[in-house]
Amino acid sequence: MKSKWFVLTIAVTLALFALNNLASALTYDFVGNNAKQWFEEFVNGDNTSMNEDAGWTLTADGLTANDNVGTGHQRIGIAAADWTDYTVEAKFKFLKFGTYNESHVYCRWQDEKNNYFFRTIKRNNAGNQNFWSIEWLRKVAGTDNEGDVTDDVNIIADLKVNTIYGLRGKVTDQVVDVEFFNGSKWLAAGSITYPGTYKTGGIGVGRSSCQVAWQYISVNGAGIPSDATPVEALGKSATTWGELKKGI
């Protein structure tokens, strides 16, 4: 009898441990059936901040910036004091190109002046030939601290308008492993270690010198609110807006 109770106790303990360590996914879906609610939650939420209004609107393409491609960096994000290690993913498309054509994804977002981010960018190299890169940066008190640059054409190639691309970053302590979705598959772009500074924080998106529309931004990890639907991996079903608001 004792052995049966012992086995049962171990089984219950392991089950509770597994439940407590399930990752949760929260997806701000800007093209689905509840796009308007997700837009309001993301753009006008209590924990939302932005450096300036880029004319964020909801269109058939998703969360869309205005078509002014000559302005500086516009970014928007949500703070989360208790989000630690997680994966953040966003898919987007360029609607109009400008000069540098930057599409940003943010993690460890404290506010618009303090965060980590990775981005697409188009530069001119020494031979004055255009090429695309993925950059990692850290923003502290409004100042950028640049990280490594990935200039591998096999990863990012020559991007075009009206094509779905994606950026994904797995945040583990101070390391962020970045992947790029090239329109057909995810490819590893590299990793960067951000020294110190931010141990927790939320997520966000941004742009510079281009018009971008984001289909969604999703975050998956043990530090995500418990009212999100438990999933095994990012990209599987996540909570709907109605379920989130009800606290299911």
N, C-alpha and C positions, 0 to 999 in steps of 0.2 A: 504493500500500500504506500509506504514511504517513497519508494522509487517512482510510483506513478505520480504522486504529488510533486516530486522533484522534477520529473520530466515535464509535467504540466506547467510548473512555475517557470522553468527555463523557456518553454515555448511561448508563454505569455510575455515574458520579459523581452524575448527576441522580437516578438510581434510589435510590442510597444516601441522598442528601439527603432524598428524599421519604419513604423508610422511617423515617428518623430523626426526621422531623417529623410523622409521623402522630399524631393525637390518640388516646389510649387511654381507654376507658370502663370504669369500675368501678361496678357496681350492687349495692347491698345490697338484695336483693329479699326483702321480708318476707311476701309472699303467694304466691310461686311454689313449685315442687316442693322447693327446697332452703331454704325459709324458716327452718327450725330452725337450720341451719348458719350462715346469714347473721345470724340473731339473735345466736347465740353469738359470732360474729366481731365484731359491732358492739358489743354490750353488754358482753361480757366479754373483749374483746381486750386485748393488751398495751399498746396506745397509747390506750385508752379512758379518759376521765375524765368525771365528772359532779359537779354541785354538791350534789345529793342524789338519793336513789333515789325516783323517782316511781312505783315499783311497776311498772317496765317489764316487760311480759309480751308473749308472742306469742299473738295471737288470730287468728281468721279474717279480721279487719279489718287485720291487720298488726302493726307495733310499736306497742303500745298502752300509754298511761299509765293510772294508776288513775282512779277516778271521783270523787276528791276535788277539787272545783272551787273550793274555798275557800282553797287554799294559794298560795304565791308562785310564783316562776319556777323550773321544773325544766328542766335542759338536760343534754345528753349529746353527746359528740363524740369524734372521733379526731384525734390530733395527727399532723402529717406535715411534717417539717422541710424536705423538698425539693419540696413541691408549691407551684408558683408561680401562673401564670395558668391558670385553668380555669373550667369552667361546672359549677355545682352545681344539681341539680334534685331536688325531692321532691314527691310527691303524697300527699294525706292527706284525712281526713274528720273532722269534728267528731262525736263521739258524745254529748256532753253539754255544754250551755252553762252558763257561770257569769256573771261580771261583764264582764271585758274580752275574754275569748275569744281569747287570743293563741296563734297557732301560729308557731313560729320555725324558720328555717333559718339555719345558721351557715356561715361561710367564714373562712379564715385562722385557724382554731381552733388556739390554743396550748394552752389548758386552759380550765377552766370560768370563769376570771376574766379571761381575755384572748382576745378574738375580735371578729369583725365579725358582725352578723346583720341580717336583715330579717324582718318579721313582719306578720301580720294583727293588728288590734286594733279593738275597738269602744269608742267614747268617747261622752261627752255634750258637745255643743257649747254655745255660749252660750245658745241657745234651748232647751236641755235636751232636744234631740232626738237620739236615737241615730243614729250613722252609723259605717260601717266605714272603716278606713284601712289603708294599708300604710306602715310606718315602717322607717327605716334607722337602725341604732345601731352604736356602737363601744364595746366594753367594755375598759377598761384598769384593771388592778389591782382588778377587781371593781366599778368605777364606770362607769355608763352615760353615754355622750356622744351625745346624740340628734342625728340627722340630719334630712333632709327628710321630710315627710309627704305622702303622696298620698291625697287625699280625693275622688277622682273616682268618682262612683257608677257611671259607665259602665264602669269597670274592675272594681270589687270588689262593687258592689251590696249586696244584703242576703243574707248567707250563711245557710245552713241546715244542720241536722244530716243525717248520712247521705248527703251529696253529695260527690263527689270534687272537690277543689280542688288547686291546685298553686302552688308558688313556685319560681322559677328565677333564678339570678344568674350573670351572666358577669363574672368577675373579671379585670381587665386592669390590672396594676400596682396602683395605689391606687383605681381606678375600678370600681364595681360597677353593672352595668346589670341592672335587676330586671324580671321579667315575672310575671304572675299568670294562672293557669289558672282560668277562671271556671266550669268544669264542662263546657264545650264547646270552648273555644279559648284559646290563649295571647294575652295582651294586654300591651303594653309599659306598665310602671308608672312608669318613670323611672330616673334614675341618681343616684349619690351618689359624691363623692370623699372618701375617708378619708385625712386627712393623716398621712403617715409611719407609724410604729409597726410594722405587721406586713407583711413582704415575702413571707412564706410561711405555710403553715398548712393544717390539715385541715378537716373538715366535721362538721356535727352538726345536731341538731334539738332542739326544746324546746317547752314550752307554759306557759301561765299561766291560771288560773281557768277551765279547761275541760278536758274529756277529749278527747284527740286520738288517732287511729290513723294511722300512716304506712304507706303501701303500699310505698314504696321511697325510698331516697335514692341518687342517682347523681352521679358526678363524672367529668368528661371534659376532658382536656387533656394537653399535652405533658409536664407534670410528674408525671403519674400513673404508677404502677409499670408496668414493661414487660411484666409477666405478664398485663396486661389485654388483651382482644381489640381490635386496631385497628379503629376505626369512623370514618365520615366525619362523623357528627353525633350529638349526644346523642339518645337515644330509639331508636336502632337496636340490634341485638343486641350484648350485652356478655358478658363472661366468666361462666361458671357457677362456683359455689363450688368444685366439684371441680377444674375446670381451674385456678382460682386457687391452690388448695392444692398442686397438682402443679407449679406454676410454668410452665404452658404459655403 
